[in-house]
């Protein structure tokens, strides 16, 4: 026997083999549907079923519910035992679930991409090197950023006017850029004191120098600071925030300690003034205290940061003092 199944209304019936392959009008809805050989039809149906069952089992193994995370009896490694610059420990669900839960209680949905917490790459190392010595390396970073925006790949860095200490620091930084493949080519002409770089054109590297490096710097330095202070915390970076009216926003860096008000840090390497109103409104909608919502602007002077903090409903900090402020919140 052959089988007839209407693709529109689902009407199902058996017919003789004489109709196999012929289009027949459905007696219920008049939709024209071909007649299938029953064995072939069942084989295709089983293939689809088995494929979907396999996919479901994979998803079930990968997905961990909040209840499972909180009830797990498996011992979790202490951050004190982990090399923060080379670990996937921060990508584990149990690590950032408290942040999801805190926002959920506020009827706010957030999305966390575990890949943004994976430090096995070299983004964090280069970010920390750049942020920790920004006064000296600023010129390198800004030139790379400008050349990338223009669509060029070759860059010369003259060092003749720099001190010996500055030359060593710039040379070491550029060597690391090459070692970790942030640039495609590196050559230092020692006699002429010129570094020649050929830049990468990969979007992730372009985005890194366009400002993502500062997010990595703030994230890893804060994580290291809280770990060394032996604080219990959850952390995440580059998360999406969706309010009940479906308004969508992003938060660069978030830390949560003891289920108190989270510390939200927005990181800026360029112009920030046009975003002050946006972040002020976002802070109020999240119901986060002013002292816990930081606008961290690289290169901003201490006096300027203090003045802006007095003027607006945000706390302004820079790459040198943001950890001091976080320390006051502990």
C-alpha positions as a Python dict, from the first residue, in 0.01 Angstrom:
ca = {
    (1, 'X'): (0, 0, 0),
    (2, 'X'): (102, 363, -59),
    (3, 'X'): (42, 656, 173),
    (4, 'X'): (-128, 991, 126),
    (5, 'X'): (-56, 1274, 370),
    (6, 'X'): (-178, 1624, 305),
    (7, 'X'): (91, 1885, 366),
    (8, 'X'): (-174, 2145, 446),
    (9, 'X'): (-435, 1985, 676),
    (10, 'X'): (-251, 1665, 776),
    (11, 'X'): (-517, 1429, 640),
    (12, 'X'): (-371, 1076, 630),
    (13, 'X'): (-488, 762, 450),
    (14, 'X'): (-363, 456, 267),
    (15, 'X'): (-412, 413, -108),
    (16, 'X'): (-312, 150, -363),
    (17, 'X'): (38, 141, -509),
    (18, 'X'): (-104, 245, -846),
    (19, 'X'): (-104, 608, -723),
    (20, 'X'): (263, 624, -613),
    (21, 'X'): (423, 945, -741),
    (22, 'X'): (98, 1092, -868),
    (23, 'X'): (-40, 1425, -741),
    (24, 'X'): (-382, 1382, -578),
    (25, 'X'): (-624, 1642, -448),
    (26, 'X'): (-691, 1612, -73),
    (27, 'X'): (-1052, 1508, -11),
    (28, 'X'): (-1064, 1731, 299),
    (29, 'X'): (-906, 2063, 191),
    (30, 'X'): (-841, 2017, -185),
    (31, 'X'): (-464, 2070, -147),
    (32, 'X'): (-277, 1881, -421),
    (33, 'X'): (-28, 1636, -264),
    (34, 'X'): (183, 1353, -416),
    (35, 'X'): (138, 990, -313),
    (36, 'X'): (442, 829, -144),
    (37, 'X'): (564, 472, -123),
    (38, 'X'): (498, 379, 241),
    (39, 'X'): (841, 223, 306),
    (40, 'X'): (1028, 520, 156),
    (41, 'X'): (808, 764, 348),
    (42, 'X'): (868, 586, 682),
    (43, 'X'): (1244, 567, 617),
    (44, 'X'): (1262, 943, 558),
    (45, 'X'): (1050, 1004, 865),
    (46, 'X'): (1280, 788, 1080),
    (47, 'X'): (1590, 966, 948),
    (48, 'X'): (1444, 1300, 1050),
    (49, 'X'): (1333, 1168, 1389),
    (50, 'X'): (1671, 1012, 1471),
    (51, 'X'): (1857, 1327, 1365),
    (52, 'X'): (1636, 1544, 1586),
    (53, 'X'): (1673, 1304, 1879),
    (54, 'X'): (2052, 1315, 1845),
    (55, 'X'): (2045, 1696, 1837),
    (56, 'X'): (1818, 1704, 2144),
    (57, 'X'): (2052, 1478, 2341),
    (58, 'X'): (2350, 1699, 2255),
    (59, 'X'): (2160, 2007, 2369),
    (60, 'X'): (2056, 1832, 2690),
    (61, 'X'): (2419, 1753, 2769),
    (62, 'X'): (2529, 2110, 2699),
    (63, 'X'): (2250, 2294, 2879),
    (64, 'X'): (2252, 2331, 3257),
    (65, 'X'): (1953, 2482, 3432),
    (66, 'X'): (1991, 2727, 3718),
    (67, 'X'): (1856, 2472, 3966),
    (68, 'X'): (2111, 2214, 3851),
    (69, 'X'): (2391, 2465, 3892),
    (70, 'X'): (2294, 2558, 4247),
    (71, 'X'): (2232, 2196, 4351),
    (72, 'X'): (2547, 2046, 4200),
    (73, 'X'): (2762, 1849, 4443),
    (74, 'X'): (3072, 1864, 4225),
    (75, 'X'): (3357, 2057, 4388),
    (76, 'X'): (3447, 2375, 4198),
    (77, 'X'): (3808, 2487, 4167),
    (78, 'X'): (3898, 2801, 4357),
    (79, 'X'): (4004, 3099, 4146),
    (80, 'X'): (4310, 3116, 4368),
    (81, 'X'): (4425, 2789, 4214),
    (82, 'X'): (4373, 2906, 3855),
    (83, 'X'): (4587, 3104, 3612),
    (84, 'X'): (4338, 3377, 3523),
    (85, 'X'): (4525, 3453, 3202),
    (86, 'X'): (4485, 3101, 3067),
    (87, 'X'): (4161, 2938, 3177),
    (88, 'X'): (3808, 2844, 3073),
    (89, 'X'): (3694, 2839, 3438),
    (90, 'X'): (3511, 3170, 3403),
    (91, 'X'): (3303, 3028, 3116),
    (92, 'X'): (3137, 2769, 3341),
    (93, 'X'): (2763, 2820, 3397),
    (94, 'X'): (2786, 2811, 3777),
    (95, 'X'): (3026, 3106, 3762),
    (96, 'X'): (2792, 3361, 3601),
    (97, 'X'): (2449, 3218, 3693),
    (98, 'X'): (2417, 3446, 4002),
    (99, 'X'): (2426, 3745, 3765),
    (100, 'X'): (2150, 3597, 3550),
    (101, 'X'): (1947, 3525, 3861),
    (102, 'X'): (1990, 3878, 4002),
    (103, 'X'): (1862, 4040, 3683),
    (104, 'X'): (1585, 3783, 3651),
    (105, 'X'): (1445, 3895, 3986),
    (106, 'X'): (1425, 4245, 3837),
    (107, 'X'): (1233, 4099, 3540),
    (108, 'X'): (1529, 4174, 3317),
    (109, 'X'): (1661, 3913, 3078),
    (110, 'X'): (2034, 3902, 3005),
    (111, 'X'): (2237, 3703, 2759),
    (112, 'X'): (2585, 3575, 2841),
    (113, 'X'): (2824, 3445, 2577),
    (114, 'X'): (3074, 3217, 2755),
    (115, 'X'): (3327, 3276, 2477),
    (116, 'X'): (3365, 3633, 2606),
    (117, 'X'): (3500, 3489, 2933),
    (118, 'X'): (3756, 3252, 2783),
    (119, 'X'): (4109, 3371, 2865),
    (120, 'X'): (4297, 3091, 2688),
    (121, 'X'): (4365, 3331, 2402),
    (122, 'X'): (4601, 3627, 2422),
    (123, 'X'): (4354, 3917, 2427),
    (124, 'X'): (4385, 3956, 2803),
    (125, 'X'): (4767, 3953, 2804),
    (126, 'X'): (4797, 4224, 2540),
    (127, 'X'): (4515, 4426, 2698),
    (128, 'X'): (4681, 4424, 3039),
    (129, 'X'): (5019, 4517, 2890),
    (130, 'X'): (4858, 4809, 2705),
    (131, 'X'): (4638, 4930, 2990),
    (132, 'X'): (4905, 4901, 3257),
    (133, 'X'): (5149, 5116, 3058),
    (134, 'X'): (4906, 5327, 2859),
    (135, 'X'): (5100, 5653, 2888),
    (136, 'X'): (5390, 5500, 2693),
    (137, 'X'): (5197, 5266, 2462),
    (138, 'X'): (4909, 5500, 2380),
    (139, 'X'): (5084, 5623, 2065),
    (140, 'X'): (5126, 5267, 1936),
    (141, 'X'): (4763, 5176, 2001),
    (142, 'X'): (4624, 5497, 1851),
    (143, 'X'): (4839, 5470, 1537),
    (144, 'X'): (4730, 5111, 1480),
    (145, 'X'): (4369, 5219, 1523),
    (146, 'X'): (4403, 5510, 1275),
    (147, 'X'): (4582, 5302, 1012),
    (148, 'X'): (4319, 5028, 1040),
    (149, 'X'): (4036, 5278, 991),
    (150, 'X'): (4202, 5403, 673),
    (151, 'X'): (4222, 5048, 540),
    (152, 'X'): (4604, 5038, 530),
    (153, 'X'): (4823, 4761, 672),
    (154, 'X'): (5175, 4906, 695),
    (155, 'X'): (5281, 5118, 993),
    (156, 'X'): (5611, 5283, 1094),
    (157, 'X'): (5683, 5379, 1455),
    (158, 'X'): (5980, 5620, 1493),
    (159, 'X'): (6143, 5593, 1837),
    (160, 'X'): (6436, 5836, 1809),
    (161, 'X'): (6272, 6098, 2035),
    (162, 'X'): (6188, 5852, 2311),
    (163, 'X'): (6394, 5770, 2619),
    (164, 'X'): (6579, 5441, 2641),
    (165, 'X'): (6320, 5311, 2886),
    (166, 'X'): (6034, 5404, 2655),
    (167, 'X'): (6209, 5245, 2358),
    (168, 'X'): (6251, 4917, 2549),
    (169, 'X'): (5885, 4918, 2651),
    (170, 'X'): (5755, 4991, 2299),
    (171, 'X'): (5986, 4732, 2141),
    (172, 'X'): (5882, 4466, 2393),
    (173, 'X'): (5515, 4544, 2338),
    (174, 'X'): (5546, 4523, 1958),
    (175, 'X'): (5741, 4198, 1987),
    (176, 'X'): (5453, 4057, 2190),
    (177, 'X'): (5205, 4181, 1930),
    (178, 'X'): (5395, 3978, 1672),
    (179, 'X'): (5448, 3673, 1895),
    (180, 'X'): (5074, 3656, 1969),
    (181, 'X'): (4985, 3729, 1602),
    (182, 'X'): (4816, 4064, 1665),
    (183, 'X'): (5030, 4193, 1377),
    (184, 'X'): (5129, 3997, 1067),
    (185, 'X'): (5488, 4125, 1049),
    (186, 'X'): (5732, 4301, 1283),
    (187, 'X'): (6077, 4443, 1214),
    (188, 'X'): (6287, 4673, 1432),
    (189, 'X'): (6558, 4876, 1258),
    (190, 'X'): (6776, 4936, 1561),
    (191, 'X'): (7020, 5180, 1399),
    (192, 'X'): (6740, 5402, 1270),
    (193, 'X'): (6519, 5335, 1574),
    (194, 'X'): (6213, 5258, 1364),
    (195, 'X'): (5965, 4976, 1414),
    (196, 'X'): (5787, 4856, 1102),
    (197, 'X'): (5461, 4666, 1144),
    (198, 'X'): (5226, 4494, 901),
    (199, 'X'): (4880, 4487, 1057),
    (200, 'X'): (4627, 4207, 1064),
    (201, 'X'): (4301, 4259, 874),
    (202, 'X'): (4100, 4009, 1079),
    (203, 'X'): (3785, 4180, 1220),
    (204, 'X'): (3843, 4054, 1576),
    (205, 'X'): (4189, 4215, 1585),
    (206, 'X'): (4056, 4538, 1434),
    (207, 'X'): (3780, 4547, 1698),
    (208, 'X'): (4034, 4477, 1969),
    (209, 'X'): (4237, 4790, 1892),
    (210, 'X'): (3917, 4986, 1830),
    (211, 'X'): (3828, 4959, 2200),
    (212, 'X'): (3761, 4598, 2298),
    (213, 'X'): (4109, 4583, 2450),
    (214, 'X'): (3995, 4818, 2727),
    (215, 'X'): (3702, 4592, 2816),
    (216, 'X'): (3945, 4303, 2848),
    (217, 'X'): (4181, 4513, 3061),
    (218, 'X'): (3909, 4627, 3304),
    (219, 'X'): (3759, 4278, 3322),
    (220, 'X'): (4077, 4085, 3391),
    (221, 'X'): (4225, 4342, 3630),
    (222, 'X'): (3903, 4355, 3834),
    (223, 'X'): (3881, 3975, 3840),
    (224, 'X'): (4242, 3954, 3957),
    (225, 'X'): (4185, 4224, 4220),
    (226, 'X'): (3876, 4058, 4370),
    (227, 'X'): (4044, 3716, 4359),
    (228, 'X'): (4344, 3850, 4549),
    (229, 'X'): (4110, 4013, 4803),
    (230, 'X'): (3954, 3667, 4849),
    (231, 'X'): (3609, 3799, 4757),
    (232, 'X'): (3330, 3569, 4643),
    (233, 'X'): (3194, 3702, 4317),
    (234, 'X'): (3037, 3628, 3979),
    (235, 'X'): (3153, 3807, 3665),
    (236, 'X'): (3076, 3850, 3299),
    (237, 'X'): (3154, 4081, 3010),
    (238, 'X'): (2984, 4198, 2692),
    (239, 'X'): (2636, 4085, 2803),
    (240, 'X'): (2303, 4176, 2641),
    (241, 'X'): (2023, 4323, 2851),
    (242, 'X'): (1658, 4295, 2744),
    (243, 'X'): (1384, 4479, 2935),
    (244, 'X'): (1020, 4372, 2949),
    (245, 'X'): (932, 4616, 2668),
    (246, 'X'): (1204, 4443, 2457),
    (247, 'X'): (1444, 4739, 2475),
    (248, 'X'): (1791, 4596, 2410),
    (249, 'X'): (2116, 4723, 2564),
    (250, 'X'): (2468, 4597, 2632),
    (251, 'X'): (2687, 4605, 2941),
    (252, 'X'): (3065, 4585, 2897),
    (253, 'X'): (3166, 4440, 3235),
    (254, 'X'): (2954, 4319, 3530),
    (255, 'X'): (3058, 4189, 3872),
    (256, 'X'): (2825, 4064, 4143),
    (257, 'X'): (2932, 4002, 4504),
    (258, 'X'): (2712, 3831, 4761),
    (259, 'X'): (2397, 3902, 4553),
    (260, 'X'): (2423, 4272, 4632),
    (261, 'X'): (2384, 4546, 4371),
    (262, 'X'): (2609, 4452, 4078),
    (263, 'X'): (2904, 4666, 3971),
    (264, 'X'): (2848, 4765, 3607),
    (265, 'X'): (3146, 4912, 3420),
    (266, 'X'): (3120, 5076, 3078),
    (267, 'X'): (3460, 5112, 2910),
    (268, 'X'): (3545, 5397, 2673),
    (269, 'X'): (3866, 5458, 2475),
    (270, 'X'): (3726, 5744, 2266),
    (271, 'X'): (3450, 6001, 2277),
    (272, 'X'): (3206, 5937, 2563),
    (273, 'X'): (3013, 6261, 2615),
    (274, 'X'): (2732, 6176, 2378),
    (275, 'X'): (2664, 5857, 2578),
    (276, 'X'): (2629, 6016, 2923),
    (277, 'X'): (2252, 6052, 2900),
    (278, 'X'): (2213, 5698, 2765),
    (279, 'X'): (2409, 5545, 3052),
    (280, 'X'): (2235, 5761, 3312),
    (281, 'X'): (1897, 5634, 3196),
    (282, 'X'): (2024, 5276, 3177),
    (283, 'X'): (2153, 5293, 3535),
    (284, 'X'): (1813, 5409, 3658),
    (285, 'X'): (1628, 5138, 3465),
    (286, 'X'): (1858, 4873, 3609),
    (287, 'X'): (1805, 5024, 3956),
    (288, 'X'): (2179, 5017, 4023),
    (289, 'X'): (2332, 5264, 4267),
    (290, 'X'): (2536, 5549, 4120),
    (291, 'X'): (2848, 5428, 4300),
    (292, 'X'): (2804, 5088, 4133),
    (293, 'X'): (2767, 5212, 3774),
    (294, 'X'): (3108, 5321, 3645),
    (295, 'X'): (3196, 5496, 3322),
    (296, 'X'): (3564, 5411, 3288),
    (297, 'X'): (3732, 5643, 3035),
    (298, 'X'): (4092, 5577, 2939),
    (299, 'X'): (4315, 5884, 2973),
    (300, 'X'): (4059, 6085, 3172),
    (301, 'X'): (4229, 6289, 3446),
    (302, 'X'): (4140, 6235, 3811),
    (303, 'X'): (4012, 6592, 3846),
    (304, 'X'): (3801, 6562, 3532),
    (305, 'X'): (3654, 6231, 3652),
    (306, 'X'): (3567, 6378, 3991),
    (307, 'X'): (3404, 6682, 3833),
    (308, 'X'): (3191, 6474, 3596),
    (309, 'X'): (3087, 6245, 3881),
    (310, 'X'): (2960, 6548, 4070),
    (311, 'X'): (2762, 6668, 3768),
    (312, 'X'): (2596, 6347, 3652),
    (313, 'X'): (2423, 6039, 3793),
    (314, 'X'): (2721, 5821, 3703),
    (315, 'X'): (3059, 5750, 3858),
    (316, 'X'): (3349, 5844, 3630),
    (317, 'X'): (3684, 5669, 3669),
    (318, 'X'): (3992, 5603, 3456),
    (319, 'X'): (4231, 5316, 3390),
    (320, 'X'): (4445, 5413, 3689),
    (321, 'X'): (4188, 5455, 3966),
    (322, 'X'): (3891, 5228, 3886),
    (323, 'X'): (4023, 4955, 4116),
    (324, 'X'): (4055, 5204, 4400),
    (325, 'X'): (3688, 5287, 4363),
    (326, 'X'): (3590, 4919, 4352),
    (327, 'X'): (3793, 4862, 4666),
    (328, 'X'): (3581, 5121, 4847),
    (329, 'X'): (3269, 4924, 4755),
    (330, 'X'): (3387, 4600, 4916),
}
